[in-house]
Amino acid sequence: MSLPKKALLLLACVVTLSTTTVAGAYAAAAPTTLPADQFTLQSDYHQYDALNSALVGKLGVAAVHTVMDNANHERTGITDSLGLAGYKTGFKFDSGDNGDCANYPQGITTSRDAVGTANSGNYDGHQLVLVSWYTKDGCGGASSRSRITLVDWDATYPNKYRKILLVEPTGTTAAPNFKDVTVHAGGVSWYGDYLYVADTGRGMRVFDMRKILKTDTGGTAGQIGRQSDTTYYAHNYAYVLPQIGTVTAATTSGTALKWSTISLDRPAKSIVMTEYTCQADCTDYPNRAPRAIRFPFASGATTFAATTTATEALRLPWYNLNGVASHNSRWWFASSGAKKLYYWAPATGPATHNWVGGAESISYWEDTTEPDLLWSLQETVGHRNVFAVEQATYGS
C-alpha cells in the first residue's frame, strides 16, 4: 500500500531527525582533547633520604622475596557470578579482608607493570598482583591510613598474600620515626622499583619497593612509630613501606586535578590518571566533566623529571570513574556508578561494555604467549573480587 505524499514527507523528516539525534549522541559520547601543556608535575625523589637512611639503620630492610616467604594470608577462589564477557581468572581475599568494613581495596598494579613480560613478569622471583587499600577509623569513620597487599600469582607460592603498611618518615636522623599515610590510595602504579600511589588533592606519593622495613608486631593495634631506640610499632604490621618522595601536580586551567585513580601505560612509558566526578548533585565530589591526563616518565627512566609536562589531555563524557587504563593509544574507563567499562581510541571511536558494580582501578597485563588482560577489582564488602578479563573483548 502506497503512502500519501504528506505521510512520506513526515516519515522522511522523522528518519532524518532520528539519524541526526543518534549521530549527535554518538559524537557527544567521545572524549575531546584539551591543551596538554596546561598540566605539569614537579617531582622530588629525595625528600626523605636522610630519614630513610636512619630508619634502615634502625630496622633493616626486607626484600620482596623475604616478605612473600612470610606471607600469612590465603587468597581464595571467586564464588560470585560476575557475568563478565571474556572472564579469564581471579581471586578474592580471605574472609577477614573480604568482610572488613573498615578497610577498602582501591588500586591495582602488577609485577608485569614493574618489569614487563621478561621472566614471566617476576619481580625478585615472584609474579605479583599488588592492591592498595585505605583504612577508616572503624566502620563508617574517617580515613586514617593506607596499606598495600602483595599477592603471589604463580605456582611456586600459591594462594598467599601479605599486607604492608604505607608510612611517611618523620622525626630526626638521630631519632627517626614514621607516621600513617592518610590518603585514599585510589590508584597505584608499579614501574621498575618505584611504586606510585595516588594522592587525591596533590598528585602522587612515591615509594621504593627495595626499602620495605621490618617492624615489631607487638603493642596495640593503635600504636605506630618509634617506641624506643630499638622498638618500632606499626599497628601490628610486620612490614612498612616508607615514602621516599612526592610528585606534585599543577595546572593553569584554573581547576586543580583530582587524582582519583592512576595506571601505567608501559609501551608509552607514562602514567595516566583520571578524576571521579559527578554529572550533578554531588557534595563530596566535583560536579563537572572529568579529565584524563598522560604524564611521561623521563627518557630511559622509571622516574619523572624534576618538571614534567603532560603529553595528552582529554575531557571525558562519562562520570563516576574509578578506573583508567591506556595501552597503544587505546583507553579504558571504569564507572562504578554506571557499571560500565568505556573504551575509546582515536582511530575507532568510543564503545560501552557492561562491567561490575563496586568497580575500582584497572591494570593492563601484557603477555607474550597468552591474550593480554585487564585486571580490576571490586571494593564492595563481602564481594571483593580481583579479576582479569581478556582485553580484546573490551574494544570497539
N, C-alpha and C positions, 0 to 999 in steps of 0.2 A: 504494500500500500504506500503510495507516494504521499509525502507531507506537503502541506501548503507552504508557499514561499516564505510567509512570515515565521512559520514554525522552524523552517530550515535556517533562516537568519538568526532566530533566537538560539537554536541549538549550537550554531557556529560560534555565537558570542559566548555561550556558556563554556564550550570546549576551550575556546581561546583564553577565557578568564581562568579556568581551572588549570590549564597548562602554565599560564603565567604565574599563578599562585604557587604551584609546585616548584617551578623553576626558581622563583624568588625565595621560597623556603629553603631550597637546596643551597642556594648561594649564601643565605644568611647563616647556614649551619657550618660554614667553613671558617677556620681561623683567618685573621688578617694580619699583615705584617706591621710592626712598629719600628721606629728608628732604634737599632740595636745600640748605638753609641750613647743612648740615654742611661745605660745601665753599666755600672762598674763595680769592681771588687778591690778591696785593699787587704792584703794578707800579711800575717806575721806568724811564722812557724817557730819563732824562738822566744815567744812571750814568757814562757815558764822554764827556760833552760836551767837556770841556777837552782830553782826549787826542785825540779825533777831530778837533777843530778844528786841533790841532797837526799831526796826520797829513795832513789835507787840505792844509795849508800846505806840507808837505814833498813830497807825492807827487802831488797833483792828483786830481781826480775824473773818472771816465769814465762818461758817460751810458749807459743800457742800449742805445740805438741804436748807440753807438760800439763797445760790446762785441760786438754782433751783426754790425756791419760787419767786425769782425775775427774772426768765428767761424772756427775752424780744424779742426773735425771734421765728418765726414759721417755723418749717420744713414742707415740702410738699411731696406729693407722687411723685414717679418716673414716668415720662411720656415717657422717651426714651424706645425703644425696645432693651434691652440688648442682647437678643438672647443667654442667658446662660443656659446650662443644669443644672437642679437641683436648679433653682432660687427659693428662698423662700420668701424674703421680702426686704424692703429697703426704703430709703427716699432721698430727695435732700434738699439742703439748700434754704433759701428764695431767692427771685430774686436778691437782692443786693449782697449776697455772691456767688450765682451761676454765676453771670456775672462779678465778680470783677477781673480785670486783674492785680491788684497789690497784691492780696493775694491768696495763693495756698495751698489747703489741701494736707497732705502728710501721716502722720502716723495714725494708728488706734489701739485702745485697748478698753476694756470694763470693767464694774464692775465685770463681770464674771472672768476676769483675776485677778482683785483685791481680790475678796473674794471667788471665786468658785461658786458652784451651790446652796449653802445653802441660804435659804430665797429668792429663785428666783434670786440670784445674786445681791441683793440690797446692796448698799454702802450708809450708812447714810440715809436709807429709800428710795433710788432711784436706779432703774436699769438704767444704763447709758452707752451710747456709747461716747467715747472720741476721738476727732480728733485733731491732731497737724497741724499747718499752719506756713508758713513763709511769710513775707511781703517784698515787693520790694519798693524802692523809686520811686513810680509811675510805670506805665505800662512799662515793659522792663528795669527798673532800677536795681540797685544792691540790694542785700538782706540787710534789715535794722533791722528787729526784728522778733519775733516769738510769737505765741499765741496757746492756746488750746480752743476747743469748747466742752462744756458738753451738751450732747443731752439726754433728757429724753426718755426712751424706755419702758414705762409701761402705764397702763391705768389711773393712778392717775393724772399724769400731761402730758396729751397727746400733742404731736406736739410742744414742747417747747425746746429751747436751749439758752445757754448763753456763751459769749466769755470772756476769762480770759487772760490777758497779762502775758507772762513769763518775769521775770526780774532778774537781778543779783544785790545783795546788794553791796553798796559802801558807802563811807563816813566814819564817826566815830560813836562811840556809843553815843556821845553827840549830833551829828547831822547826824543821819543815812539817807542814800539815796539809790537809786537804778537806774539802767540803763537797756537799752534794752538787751535782749539775741539775738545775731545776729547769729543764727545757722539755717541750712536748715530744721531742725526738721523732717528729712526724715523718722524717725521711733520713736515709742513711746510704752512703756510697763508700765502697772499699776500693782503693786504687793503689797498687803497689803495697807499701807498708802502712799507708795512711787511711784513716777512717774519718769520713766527713759526716757530721751529724747536723741536721737542720736545726737552726735556732730561729724560731718563727719571726721575731721582730728585728733580727740583726743580720743573719746570713748563715754561717756555718761555724761550728766548733770543730777543731782538728785534734785527732788522737793518733798515736803511733802504736801499731799492733806489736811492735818489738819491745814495748815498755810496760807490759802488764806487771803489776806489783802484787806481791804476796802479803796478805794481811791476816790478823788474828781473828778467828771466828768466835771468840769469846765476847763477853759483855752482853748488853741487852740489844734488842732489835732497833732501839732508837739511838744508839751510840755510834758516832762516826768521828774519825780523826785520831790525832795523837793523844794517847793516854799517859805515856811516859816515853822516855828516850828509846825504848825497845818495843813498845806495845802500841799498835795502831788498830782500831776497830773500824768496821765498815758495814754496819747493820747486819752483822753475822756473815757477810760475804767473805770468801777466802781470797778473792782476787778483785783488784780495782784497776781501772784503766784511766790514767791521769791525762787531762787535756794538755796539749803541747802548744796550741796556738789558736788563732781566730781568723776567720775570713769574713770581713765586714762589707755589706752591700750598701751602695749609694745609687741615687737616681736623680736626674734633672727633670724628670717628668712631673714632679710635684706630688706623686703618690708613691710612698715607700712600698717596696715589695713585701709580701707576706710569704715567708719561706715555709709553706705548708708541707711540701714533700720534695724530694730530690731523687735523681737516678743517674747512674753512669752511662754515658754513651761511649763505649770503648773504642769503636772504629774512628769516631770523630775526636777522641781524646778530650772529652769535655764532660761537664756536669750540667744537667738540665734541671730546672725547678719549675714548679707551678704553685698557684695560690688556691686555697679554699675560700670561695666567695659565694654569696647568695644573690639570687635574682632580685629578691625583695624581702623585707620583714625580718631580717636577722638583726640581733642586738650584739652578739659576740663576734660576728664576722662581717667583713665589708659587704655592702650591697652594691656590687658593680661587676662588670665582666672581669674574669680572671686573666692573668698573663702567664705565659711560659717563656722562659729566658734560657739561652745557652751561653755558658761561660767556658772558654777553652783553657786547658792547662798550658803551662809554659812548654815551649818546644822541647821534646825529648824528656820531659819530666813528669812525675806524678804529683807535682805541686803547682800551685798557681804562682804567677809572677807577683812582684810586690804590688803592681797595679795591673788589673785585667779589665778589658772592655769586652762586653758581650758581642758575640758574632751573629746571634739570631734572637729576635724578639717577636712574640706573637700575642695578639689579643684573641681570646677564645670565646666561642658562643655557648660553652657548656658551664655548668655550675656544680657546686658541692664536690669539688675534685680532691680526692685523697691520694691519687696515684698518677705518676707520669713515667714514661719511658720513651727513649728515642734510639734508633739504630738505622744507619744507612739512609738518612733523610726521611724516615718514617717515624710517626709519633703515635703514642697510645696515652689516653687519659681515662682514669677510672673514677666514676662518680658513685659515691656511697648512697647519695640521696635518690638518684635515678636508677640505680642498679644496672648501669650501662658501662660498657667499655667503648670509648670513642676512638676511632682510628682516623688518621689524616696523613696524607702525603701530597706534596705539591703536584706530583705527576698524575695522581688518580682522584684526588678529592677526598671527602670525608665518608665514613661509614660508621654505623652504630651496631653494637653487638650486645646481647644480654650478658649480664655479669651478676655477681653475688651481692647480697646485702652485707653491710658492715665492712665493705672493701677498703683496703688501705694501699700501701705503696706497691710498686711494680719494679722488678729487676729483670733485665734481659740476659738470658743464659745461652751463650754461644756453644755450639758443638760441632765437631769435625766429622762425626760418623752418624749421629742421630739428628732428628729435627731440632732446630733451635726452639727454646722455650721462653715463656713469660712466667716468672714466679710472682706470686702475690699472696695475700693473707687476709684474714678477717679478724677484727678486734672484738666481735660480739662475745660476751661472756657465755660460756658453755659451747661455743661454736668457733673456736679459734683454730680454724683450718689454715694450714700453709700448703699451697698447692701450685702445680705447674701445668700449663696448657701449651699446646703446640702453637707457636706464634703465627704460623702460616694460616691458621684458622681465623685469625683476627686481623684481616687486612681489608682490602677494598672489594 
